[in-house]
Amino acid sequence: MDYIPSFGGNLFYLIVFALLLIAQLGLGIFYKTWGFLGGMFGGLALELLGYLGRVLLHEDVFEFDNFLLYLICLTIGPAFLSASIYLCLARIIMVYGEGISRLRPRTYTLLFVSCDFLSLLLQAVGGALAATADTHEDSKMGTNIMVAGLAFQVFSLLLFMGLWAEFVMRVKKTPEAMRNEKFGNLRALKKFKFFQYCKFGPSTV
């Protein structure tokens, strides 16, 4: 039936996220990127659990615990992944030079991690209300709170993208001689440029 989650498709994503989790754990420990690792580990682990819930739902689509496992984990998992991306922007600003940025690197991190925390809080409260609701009205209210949390998360991501784009324009207008000379060799690496492209789109160089 159409409403039964695909076993093969969801098992595929479960395996992919499990492999990514193992790889990220190994890379994070090797390079000692603890803050980045924390966000990526949390996000990938939640994605893995979410798809596990969908795999289990294939056997019994009416099992409510598996439904909650899938819904809650896949809903809040991206917030942890985006938190790691916020940390990357702060590091990249330091590589180019703090004076180029409108805000201090730490301010970007605190601002958007706080936004993530608020969106997670709204989603968690909404999910709890929806899961424990005794009436249709209470369930609808919980769902609306979850949607509000997701909408706020999208808003914060759009704001982040806007500020990142503004930083890109500032970098392009800043001569190489005025950039942080300490990281000149790092900025010249193709690997560093590719990293920025993967995270944010076209390189700032």
MDAnalysis code that builds the backbone (N, CA, C; Angstrom):
import MDAnalysis as mda
import numpy as np

u = mda.Universe.empty(615, n_residues=205, atom_resindex=np.repeat(np.arange(205), 3), trajectory=True)
u.add_TopologyAttr("name", ["N", "CA", "C"] * 205)
u.add_TopologyAttr("resid", np.arange(1, 206))
u.add_TopologyAttr("resname", ["MET", "ASP", "TYR", "ILE", "PRO", "SER", "PHE", "GLY", "GLY", "ASN", "LEU", "PHE", "TYR", "LEU", "ILE", "VAL", "PHE", "ALA", "LEU", "LEU", "LEU", "ILE", "ALA", "GLN", "LEU", "GLY", "LEU", "GLY", "ILE", "PHE", "TYR", "LYS", "THR", "TRP", "GLY", "PHE", "LEU", "GLY", "GLY", "MET", "PHE", "GLY", "GLY", "LEU", "ALA", "LEU", "GLU", "LEU", "LEU", "GLY", "TYR", "LEU", "GLY", "ARG", "VAL", "LEU", "LEU", "HIS", "GLU", "ASP", "VAL", "PHE", "GLU", "PHE", "ASP", "ASN", "PHE", "LEU", "LEU", "TYR", "LEU", "ILE", "CYS", "LEU", "THR", "ILE", "GLY", "PRO", "ALA", "PHE", "LEU", "SER", "ALA", "SER", "ILE", "TYR", "LEU", "CYS", "LEU", "ALA", "ARG", "ILE", "ILE", "MET", "VAL", "TYR", "GLY", "GLU", "GLY", "ILE", "SER", "ARG", "LEU", "ARG", "PRO", "ARG", "THR", "TYR", "THR", "LEU", "LEU", "PHE", "VAL", "SER", "CYS", "ASP", "PHE", "LEU", "SER", "LEU", "LEU", "LEU", "GLN", "ALA", "VAL", "GLY", "GLY", "ALA", "LEU", "ALA", "ALA", "THR", "ALA", "ASP", "THR", "HIS", "GLU", "ASP", "SER", "LYS", "MET", "GLY", "THR", "ASN", "ILE", "MET", "VAL", "ALA", "GLY", "LEU", "ALA", "PHE", "GLN", "VAL", "PHE", "SER", "LEU", "LEU", "LEU", "PHE", "MET", "GLY", "LEU", "TRP", "ALA", "GLU", "PHE", "VAL", "MET", "ARG", "VAL", "LYS", "LYS", "THR", "PRO", "GLU", "ALA", "MET", "ARG", "ASN", "GLU", "LYS", "PHE", "GLY", "ASN", "LEU", "ARG", "ALA", "LEU", "LYS", "LYS", "PHE", "LYS", "PHE", "PHE", "GLN", "TYR", "CYS", "LYS", "PHE", "GLY", "PRO", "SER", "THR", "VAL"])
u.atoms.positions = np.array([
    [0.843, -1.202, 0.000],
    [0.000, 0.000, 0.000],
    [0.872, 1.244, 0.000],
    [0.354, 2.338, -0.570],
    [1.152, 3.534, -0.762],
    [1.606, 4.183, 0.543],
    [0.773, 4.030, 1.608],
    [1.113, 4.733, 2.841],
    [2.094, 3.972, 3.714],
    [2.507, 2.770, 3.283],
    [3.494, 2.001, 4.045],
    [4.894, 2.440, 3.608],
    [5.760, 2.856, 4.546],
    [7.117, 3.275, 4.182],
    [7.866, 2.174, 3.440],
    [8.604, 2.551, 2.412],
    [9.388, 1.602, 1.635],
    [10.482, 0.989, 2.508],
    [10.576, -0.326, 2.521],
    [11.599, -0.981, 3.328],
    [12.982, -0.756, 2.726],
    [13.118, -1.020, 1.417],
    [14.420, -0.899, 0.776],
    [14.954, 0.519, 0.778],
    [14.100, 1.491, 0.447],
    [14.524, 2.881, 0.393],
    [14.970, 3.405, 1.738],
    [14.194, 3.110, 2.772],
    [14.538, 3.600, 4.111],
    [15.719, 2.850, 4.700],
    [15.873, 1.578, 4.358],
    [17.048, 0.825, 4.804],
    [18.302, 1.396, 4.163],
    [18.192, 1.810, 2.897],
    [19.320, 2.420, 2.207],
    [19.785, 3.672, 2.950],
    [18.846, 4.571, 3.289],
    [19.215, 5.795, 3.998],
    [19.731, 5.502, 5.395],
    [19.189, 4.485, 6.050],
    [19.688, 4.103, 7.376],
    [21.160, 3.713, 7.283],
    [21.512, 2.911, 6.268],
    [22.895, 2.469, 6.101],
    [23.799, 3.654, 5.763],
    [23.318, 4.546, 4.877],
    [24.107, 5.723, 4.492],
    [24.430, 6.584, 5.710],
    [23.414, 6.860, 6.534],
    [23.648, 7.703, 7.711],
    [24.502, 6.982, 8.749],
    [24.400, 5.665, 8.829],
    [25.255, 4.920, 9.748],
    [26.721, 5.030, 9.317],
    [26.981, 4.915, 8.023],
    [28.349, 5.037, 7.513],
    [28.877, 6.459, 7.698],
    [28.027, 7.444, 7.440],
    [28.438, 8.835, 7.636],
    [28.732, 9.116, 9.108],
    [27.935, 8.521, 9.986],
    [28.143, 8.713, 11.423],
    [29.490, 8.144, 11.858],
    [29.802, 6.945, 11.388],
    [31.078, 6.315, 11.734],
    [32.254, 7.141, 11.190],
    [32.117, 7.582, 9.924],
    [33.184, 8.382, 9.309],
    [33.368, 9.708, 10.029],
    [32.263, 10.370, 10.373],
    [32.352, 11.656, 11.040],
    [32.945, 11.515, 12.434],
    [32.591, 10.443, 13.110],
    [33.144, 10.196, 14.440],
    [34.656, 10.007, 14.362],
    [35.108, 9.232, 13.382],
    [36.540, 9.012, 13.230],
    [37.285, 10.282, 12.854],
    [36.743, 11.058, 11.908],
    [37.392, 12.300, 11.475],
    [37.389, 13.344, 12.590],
    [36.279, 13.418, 13.324],
    [36.172, 14.400, 14.396],
    [37.174, 14.148, 15.511],
    [37.354, 12.879, 15.852],
    [38.309, 12.526, 16.899],
    [39.745, 12.734, 16.400],
    [40.004, 12.361, 15.136],
    [41.353, 12.484, 14.582],
    [41.794, 13.944, 14.504],
    [40.878, 14.818, 14.033],
    [41.227, 16.233, 13.868],
    [40.851, 17.091, 15.081],
    [40.241, 16.460, 16.091],
    [39.870, 17.137, 17.339],
    [38.958, 18.353, 17.100],
    [38.007, 18.201, 16.206],
    [37.022, 19.262, 15.939],
    [35.773, 18.970, 16.776],
    [35.876, 19.198, 18.078],
    [34.863, 18.722, 19.008],
    [33.511, 19.412, 18.831],
    [33.518, 20.739, 18.616],
    [32.250, 21.432, 18.444],
    [31.528, 20.977, 17.193],
    [32.258, 20.917, 16.087],
    [31.685, 20.457, 14.828],
    [31.216, 19.011, 14.953],
    [32.023, 18.188, 15.602],
    [31.677, 16.780, 15.780],
    [30.393, 16.624, 16.589],
    [30.229, 17.451, 17.623],
    [29.037, 17.345, 18.457],
    [27.754, 17.549, 17.655],
    [27.727, 18.595, 16.838],
    [26.548, 18.859, 16.028],
    [26.319, 17.788, 14.979],
    [27.381, 17.385, 14.279],
    [27.250, 16.375, 13.235],
    [26.861, 15.019, 13.813],
    [27.462, 14.661, 14.943],
    [27.132, 13.374, 15.563],
    [25.663, 13.343, 15.982],
    [25.211, 14.429, 16.629],
    [23.814, 14.475, 17.054],
    [22.864, 14.409, 15.875],
    [23.157, 15.183, 14.826],
    [22.279, 15.201, 13.666],
    [22.247, 13.875, 12.933],
    [23.415, 13.283, 12.696],
    [23.473, 12.011, 11.975],
    [22.857, 10.878, 12.783],
    [23.075, 10.885, 14.093],
    [22.473, 9.850, 14.947],
    [20.950, 9.945, 14.923],
    [20.417, 11.159, 14.948],
    [18.968, 11.334, 14.894],
    [18.415, 10.918, 13.536],
    [19.129, 11.238, 12.467],
    [18.689, 10.807, 11.136],
    [18.671, 9.278, 11.058],
    [19.700, 8.649, 11.609],
    [19.763, 7.190, 11.611],
    [18.575, 6.592, 12.365],
    [18.297, 7.126, 13.540],
    [17.170, 6.626, 14.338],
    [15.842, 6.876, 13.639],
    [15.739, 8.031, 12.972],
    [14.507, 8.336, 12.260],
    [14.220, 7.324, 11.157],
    [15.251, 6.986, 10.400],
    [15.045, 6.003, 9.327],
    [14.886, 4.596, 9.871],
    [15.464, 4.335, 11.048],
    [15.188, 3.063, 11.715],
    [13.697, 2.965, 12.045],
    [13.140, 4.070, 12.534],
    [11.707, 4.092, 12.818],
    [10.884, 3.828, 11.574],
    [11.281, 4.366, 10.447],
    [10.550, 4.142, 9.192],
    [10.687, 2.691, 8.720],
    [11.866, 2.106, 8.914],
    [12.040, 0.694, 8.568],
    [11.112, -0.179, 9.408],
    [11.038, 0.122, 10.706],
    [10.171, -0.642, 11.601],
    [8.694, -0.432, 11.270],
    [8.352, 0.771, 10.810],
    [6.965, 1.046, 10.431],
    [6.531, 0.224, 9.224],
    [7.472, -0.204, 8.419],
    [7.118, -1.026, 7.263],
    [6.458, -2.331, 7.706],
    [6.921, -2.860, 8.849],
    [6.366, -4.107, 9.374],
    [5.026, -3.878, 10.064],
    [4.889, -2.751, 10.737],
    [3.641, -2.452, 11.452],
    [3.418, -0.942, 11.417],
    [2.637, -0.498, 10.460],
    [2.452, 0.926, 10.250],
    [1.654, 1.589, 11.373],
    [1.021, 0.781, 12.215],
    [0.211, 1.329, 13.296],
    [0.942, 1.343, 14.647],
    [2.233, 1.003, 14.653],
    [3.007, 1.039, 15.887],
    [3.360, 2.489, 16.201],
    [2.731, 3.039, 17.248],
    [2.847, 4.470, 17.527],
    [4.242, 4.860, 17.980],
    [4.906, 3.986, 18.738],
    [6.255, 4.310, 19.212],
    [7.224, 4.481, 18.044],
    [7.119, 3.618, 17.052],
    [7.977, 3.738, 15.870],
    [7.636, 4.989, 15.067],
    [6.363, 5.338, 15.055],
    [5.948, 6.566, 14.372],
    [6.577, 7.796, 15.037],
    [6.547, 7.818, 16.366],
    [7.155, 8.932, 17.091],
    [8.668, 8.961, 16.889],
    [9.290, 7.773, 16.879],
    [10.740, 7.696, 16.665],
    [11.104, 8.327, 15.325],
    [10.354, 7.976, 14.309],
    [10.624, 8.524, 12.971],
    [10.329, 10.015, 12.898],
    [9.177, 10.417, 13.419],
    [8.743, 11.806, 13.280],
    [9.640, 12.777, 14.046],
    [9.900, 12.462, 15.305],
    [10.658, 13.381, 16.154],
    [12.121, 13.454, 15.708],
    [12.730, 12.294, 15.429],
    [14.159, 12.286, 15.073],
    [14.418, 12.982, 13.745],
    [13.592, 12.707, 12.742],
    [13.813, 13.326, 11.433],
    [13.422, 14.801, 11.432],
    [12.627, 15.210, 12.402],
    [12.236, 16.615, 12.484],
    [13.336, 17.461, 13.109],
    [13.952, 16.971, 14.181],
    [14.927, 17.798, 14.904],
    [16.366, 17.533, 14.476],
    [16.619, 16.433, 13.753],
    [17.975, 16.110, 13.331],
    [18.665, 17.210, 12.538],
    [17.991, 17.812, 11.543],
    [18.653, 18.862, 10.748],
    [19.126, 20.060, 11.560],
    [18.500, 20.337, 12.695],
    [18.924, 21.473, 13.514],
    [20.347, 21.266, 14.033],
    [20.698, 20.035, 14.370],
    [22.058, 19.755, 14.841],
    [23.068, 19.881, 13.697],
    [22.669, 19.434, 12.513],
    [23.560, 19.541, 11.357],
    [23.816, 20.997, 10.987],
    [22.767, 21.807, 11.039],
    [22.931, 23.218, 10.703],
    [23.802, 23.935, 11.734],
    [23.756, 23.491, 12.996],
    [24.598, 24.097, 14.031],
    [26.077, 23.924, 13.686],
    [26.438, 22.775, 13.134],
    [27.832, 22.551, 12.726],
    [28.220, 23.475, 11.583],
    [27.286, 23.730, 10.675],
    [27.564, 24.641, 9.562],
    [27.782, 26.058, 10.087],
    [27.010, 26.450, 11.123],
    [27.200, 27.777, 11.713],
    [28.619, 27.927, 12.266],
    [29.127, 26.859, 12.867],
    [30.490, 26.898, 13.402],
    [31.516, 27.066, 12.277],
    [31.229, 26.469, 11.122],
    [32.153, 26.584, 9.992],
    [32.291, 28.030, 9.538],
    [31.174, 28.761, 9.507],
    [31.238, 30.159, 9.081],
    [32.151, 30.961, 10.006],
    [32.035, 30.740, 11.299],
    [32.883, 31.455, 12.251],
    [34.354, 31.177, 11.988],
    [34.691, 29.925, 11.688],
    [36.099, 29.572, 11.422],
    [36.572, 30.217, 10.111],
    [35.723, 30.217, 9.108],
    [36.114, 30.782, 7.809],
    [36.322, 32.289, 7.924],
    [35.507, 32.948, 8.722],
    [35.687, 34.395, 8.931],
    [37.062, 34.663, 9.521],
    [37.499, 33.846, 10.456],
    [38.820, 34.026, 11.063],
    [39.927, 33.813, 10.035],
    [39.711, 32.906, 9.087],
    [40.713, 32.648, 8.058],
    [40.876, 33.856, 7.143],
    [39.782, 34.515, 6.820],
    [39.860, 35.684, 5.936],
    [40.194, 36.967, 6.698],
    [39.768, 37.032, 7.960],
    [40.044, 38.220, 8.759],
    [38.784, 38.724, 9.441],
    [38.832, 38.823, 10.753],
    [37.655, 39.240, 11.511],
    [37.201, 40.653, 11.133],
    [38.162, 41.505, 10.727],
    [37.810, 42.876, 10.383],
    [36.942, 42.988, 9.145],
    [36.898, 41.938, 8.311],
    [36.084, 41.968, 7.103],
    [34.610, 41.765, 7.426],
    [34.339, 40.993, 8.452],
    [32.961, 40.615, 8.791],
    [32.221, 41.735, 9.498],
    [30.904, 41.783, 9.265],
    [30.067, 42.758, 9.960],
    [29.993, 42.437, 11.456],
    [29.922, 41.143, 11.784],
    [29.827, 40.705, 13.177],
    [31.049, 39.868, 13.535],
    [31.315, 39.743, 14.817],
    [32.404, 38.892, 15.269],
    [32.034, 37.427, 15.034],
    [33.018, 36.566, 14.749],
    [32.722, 35.151, 14.509],
    [31.913, 34.511, 15.634],
    [32.259, 34.824, 16.859],
    [31.556, 34.246, 18.007],
    [30.091, 34.681, 18.028],
    [29.824, 35.893, 17.556],
    [28.443, 36.388, 17.536],
    [27.588, 35.572, 16.574],
    [28.129, 35.255, 15.411],
    [27.398, 34.417, 14.457],
    [27.033, 33.073, 15.093],
    [28.028, 32.461, 15.727],
    [27.795, 31.149, 16.325],
    [26.730, 31.210, 17.411],
    [26.870, 32.159, 18.339],
    [25.911, 32.266, 19.439],
    [24.510, 32.587, 18.932],
    [24.421, 33.490, 17.953],
    [23.119, 33.894, 17.431],
    [22.373, 32.723, 16.812],
    [23.045, 32.001, 15.917],
    [22.326, 30.967, 15.169],
    [22.191, 29.662, 15.942],
    [23.125, 29.368, 16.830],
    [22.936, 28.206, 17.704],
    [21.757, 28.464, 18.651],
    [21.603, 29.708, 19.114],
    [20.449, 30.061, 19.944],
    [19.150, 29.905, 19.159],
    [19.176, 30.302, 17.887],
    [18.001, 30.124, 17.031],
    [17.665, 28.644, 16.880],
    [18.703, 27.818, 16.699],
    [18.489, 26.380, 16.610],
    [17.888, 25.824, 17.894],
    [18.402, 26.294, 19.027],
    [17.895, 25.816, 20.308],
    [16.409, 26.160, 20.467],
    [16.040, 27.384, 20.073],
    [14.643, 27.785, 20.177],
    [13.763, 26.952, 19.264],
    [14.227, 26.717, 18.048],
    [13.430, 25.906, 17.123],
    [13.293, 24.474, 17.635],
    [14.375, 23.929, 18.217],
    [14.314, 22.587, 18.801],
    [13.341, 22.541, 19.965],
    [13.360, 23.587, 20.777],
    [12.466, 23.639, 21.926],
    [11.012, 23.633, 21.472],
    [10.703, 24.450, 20.473],
    [9.335, 24.499, 19.952],
    [8.929, 23.150, 19.363],
    [9.831, 22.530, 18.620],
    [9.510, 21.240, 18.017],
    [9.322, 20.155, 19.075],
    [10.159, 20.190, 20.112],
    [10.046, 19.188, 21.176],
    [8.745, 19.353, 21.956],
    [8.419, 20.600, 22.299],
    [7.167, 20.860, 23.021],
    [5.968, 20.464, 22.170],
    [6.017, 20.858, 20.889],
    [4.917, 20.502, 19.997],
    [4.775, 18.999, 19.826],
    [5.902, 18.308, 19.679],
    [5.859, 16.858, 19.536],
    [5.329, 16.167, 20.774],
    [5.722, 16.670, 21.946],
    [5.241, 16.082, 23.199],
    [3.738, 16.282, 23.357],
    [3.271, 17.485, 23.027],
    [1.836, 17.754, 23.117],
    [1.043, 16.886, 22.142],
    [1.559, 16.752, 20.924],
    [0.860, 15.946, 19.925],
    [0.833, 14.470, 20.316],
    [1.930, 14.012, 20.942],
    [2.024, 12.593, 21.302],
    [1.158, 12.234, 22.493],
    [0.953, 13.176, 23.398],
    [0.206, 12.886, 24.629],
    [-1.201, 13.481, 24.623],
    [-1.613, 14.030, 23.482],
    [-2.915, 14.708, 23.415],
    [-4.060, 13.720, 23.598],
    [-5.064, 14.171, 24.347],
    [-6.263, 13.358, 24.551],
    [-7.395, 13.776, 23.616],
    [-7.290, 14.962, 23.056],
    [-8.335, 15.463, 22.161],
    [-7.719, 15.900, 20.840],
    [-8.570, 16.034, 19.846],
    [-8.112, 16.480, 18.536],
    [-7.565, 17.902, 18.600],
    [-8.184, 18.741, 19.423],
    [-7.741, 20.132, 19.547],
    [-6.333, 20.210, 20.125],
    [-6.075, 19.395, 21.167],
    [-4.728, 19.395, 21.764],
    [-3.688, 18.870, 20.784],
    [-4.062, 17.839, 20.020],
    [-3.149, 17.291, 19.034],
    [-2.841, 18.316, 17.945],
    [-3.873, 19.043, 17.530],
    [-3.681, 20.067, 16.502],
    [-2.788, 21.194, 17.015],
    [-2.960, 21.566, 18.295],
    [-2.132, 22.611, 18.871],
    [-0.671, 22.176, 18.909],
    [-0.418, 20.926, 19.294],
    [0.942, 20.414, 19.307],
    [1.557, 20.413, 17.919],
    [0.761, 20.028, 16.924],
    [1.244, 20.033, 15.549],
    [1.577, 21.445, 15.089],
    [0.735, 22.395, 15.454],
    [0.971, 23.792, 15.068],
    [2.255, 24.337, 15.696],
    [2.524, 23.943, 16.942],
    [3.754, 24.390, 17.612],
    [4.972, 23.793, 16.916],
    [4.871, 22.522, 16.512],
    [5.963, 21.895, 15.781],
    [6.218, 22.613, 14.459],
    [5.143, 22.942, 13.757],
    [5.270, 23.651, 12.483],
    [5.904, 25.029, 12.699],
    [5.521, 25.678, 13.811],
    [6.117, 26.982, 14.126],
    [7.621, 26.845, 14.354],
    [8.022, 25.775, 15.036],
    [9.443, 25.522, 15.252],
    [10.186, 25.292, 13.946],
    [9.571, 24.531, 13.043],
    [10.186, 24.287, 11.739],
    [10.271, 25.574, 10.918],
    [9.210, 26.376, 10.982],
    [9.204, 27.647, 10.238],
    [10.289, 28.583, 10.757],
    [10.474, 28.612, 12.078],
    [11.520, 29.461, 12.651],
    [12.902, 28.958, 12.244],
    [13.041, 27.641, 12.150],
    [14.314, 27.068, 11.721],
    [14.630, 27.474, 10.285],
    [13.612, 27.431, 9.413],
    [13.809, 27.847, 8.022],
    [14.172, 29.331, 7.953],
    [13.489, 30.146, 8.778],
    [13.772, 31.582, 8.813],
    [15.220, 31.842, 9.234],
    [15.680, 31.133, 10.263],
    [17.046, 31.344, 10.750],
    [18.066, 30.909, 9.703],
    [17.759, 29.835, 8.952],
    [18.653, 29.397, 7.890],
    [18.734, 30.434, 6.764],
    [17.590, 31.015, 6.415],
    [17.570, 32.050, 5.388],
    [18.365, 33.285, 5.842],
    [18.209, 33.636, 7.115],
    [18.961, 34.761, 7.659],
    [20.453, 34.474, 7.630],
    [20.824, 33.257, 7.996],
    [22.224, 32.845, 7.961],
    [22.779, 32.936, 6.537],
    [22.011, 32.448, 5.567],
    [22.451, 32.496, 4.176],
    [22.626, 33.938, 3.706],
    [21.725, 34.823, 4.160],
    [21.840, 36.229, 3.798],
    [23.094, 36.870, 4.366],
    [23.384, 36.588, 5.624],
    [24.580, 37.143, 6.253],
    [25.850, 36.542, 5.649],
    [25.781, 35.265, 5.317],
    [26.932, 34.645, 4.665],
    [27.185, 35.296, 3.300],
    [26.098, 35.525, 2.528],
    [26.243, 36.168, 1.220],
    [26.841, 37.569, 1.364],
    [26.436, 38.268, 2.429],
    [26.977, 39.600, 2.663],
    [28.464, 39.532, 2.985],
    [28.876, 38.523, 3.745],
    [30.293, 38.346, 4.050],
    [31.081, 38.026, 2.777],
    [30.489, 37.223, 1.897],
    [31.144, 36.906, 0.626],
    [31.423, 38.189, -0.159],
    [30.432, 39.075, -0.219],
    [30.614, 40.333, -0.949],
    [31.709, 41.188, -0.313],
    [31.775, 41.189, 1.027],
    [32.816, 41.947, 1.713],
    [34.202, 41.387, 1.395],
    [34.298, 40.060, 1.343],
    [35.583, 39.442, 1.029],
    [36.017, 39.802, -0.383],
    [35.080, 39.754, -1.322],
    [35.410, 40.047, -2.718],
    [35.890, 41.490, -2.885],
    [35.428, 42.386, -2.021],
    [35.831, 43.779, -2.106],
    [37.114, 44.073, -1.326],
    [37.601, 43.069, -0.601],
    [38.794, 43.261, 0.226],
    [40.025, 42.724, -0.490],
    [41.029, 43.552, -0.746],
    [42.256, 43.087, -1.415],
    [42.944, 41.997, -0.598],
    [43.657, 41.139, -1.278],
    [44.361, 40.045, -0.619],
    [45.309, 40.560, 0.459],
    [45.910, 41.712, 0.238],
    [46.869, 42.261, 1.192],
    [46.215, 42.636, 2.517],
    [44.899, 42.860, 2.506],
    [44.191, 43.257, 3.726],
    [43.534, 42.073, 4.432],
    [43.696, 40.879, 3.855],
    [43.143, 39.692, 4.493],
    [44.140, 39.143, 5.511],
    [43.691, 38.239, 6.339],
    [44.534, 37.680, 7.396],
    [45.728, 36.947, 6.771],
    [46.910, 37.530, 6.891],
    [48.094, 36.963, 6.250],
    [48.520, 35.641, 6.876],
    [48.096, 35.395, 8.099],
    [48.468, 34.167, 8.799],
    [47.948, 32.932, 8.063],
    [46.797, 33.084, 7.381],
    [46.171, 31.928, 6.724],
    [46.202, 32.038, 5.202],
    [47.159, 32.809, 4.667],
    [47.261, 32.977, 3.221],
    [47.463, 31.662, 2.491],
    [48.334, 30.806, 3.015],
    [48.590, 29.514, 2.374],
    [47.358, 28.622, 2.413],
    [46.608, 28.683, 3.508],
    [45.395, 27.885, 3.621],
    [44.352, 28.324, 2.588],
    [44.181, 29.622, 2.434],
    [43.196, 30.127, 1.472],
    [43.535, 29.733, 0.038],
    [44.831, 29.526, -0.240],
    [45.266, 29.181, -1.599],
    [45.020, 27.712, -1.941],
    [44.753, 26.886, -0.939],
    [44.554, 25.459, -1.185],
    [43.235, 25.200, -1.899],
    [43.276, 24.327, -2.907],
    [42.053, 23.954, -3.618],
    [41.084, 23.230, -2.683],
    [41.652, 22.492, -1.731],
    [40.818, 21.763, -0.777],
    [39.992, 22.719, 0.070],
    [40.588, 23.844, 0.464],
    [39.868, 24.828, 1.255],
    [38.757, 25.480, 0.432],
    [39.044, 25.781, -0.841],
    [38.035, 26.366, -1.713],
    [36.886, 25.382, -1.948],
    [37.227, 24.108, -2.143],
    [36.207, 23.089, -2.357],
    [35.339, 22.922, -1.115],
    [35.969, 23.004, 0.057],
    [35.229, 22.916, 1.321],
    [34.183, 24.018, 1.412],
    [34.556, 25.237, 1.051],
    [33.609, 26.348, 1.096],
    [32.475, 26.146, 0.105],
    [32.820, 25.639, -1.081],
    [31.795, 25.408, -2.093],
    [30.785, 24.371, -1.607],
    [31.279, 23.315, -0.973],
    [30.390, 22.267, -0.462],
    [29.480, 22.797, 0.628],
    [29.988, 23.704, 1.458],
    [29.216, 24.201, 2.588],
    [28.265, 25.320, 2.206],
    [28.745, 26.256, 1.415],
    [28.003, 27.501, 1.215],
    [27.725, 27.873, -0.228],
    [28.267, 27.089, -1.185],
    [28.101, 27.490, -2.564],
    [29.419, 28.019, -3.114],
    [29.376, 28.901, -4.111],
    [30.598, 29.394, -4.739],
    [31.590, 29.955, -3.734],
    [32.850, 29.712, -3.985],
    [33.911, 30.148, -3.077],
    [33.940, 31.667, -2.942],
    [34.439, 32.111, -1.795],
    [34.539, 33.546, -1.555],
    [35.722, 34.145, -2.300],
    [36.592, 33.306, -2.847],
    [37.780, 33.817, -3.511],
    [37.450, 34.256, -4.937],
])
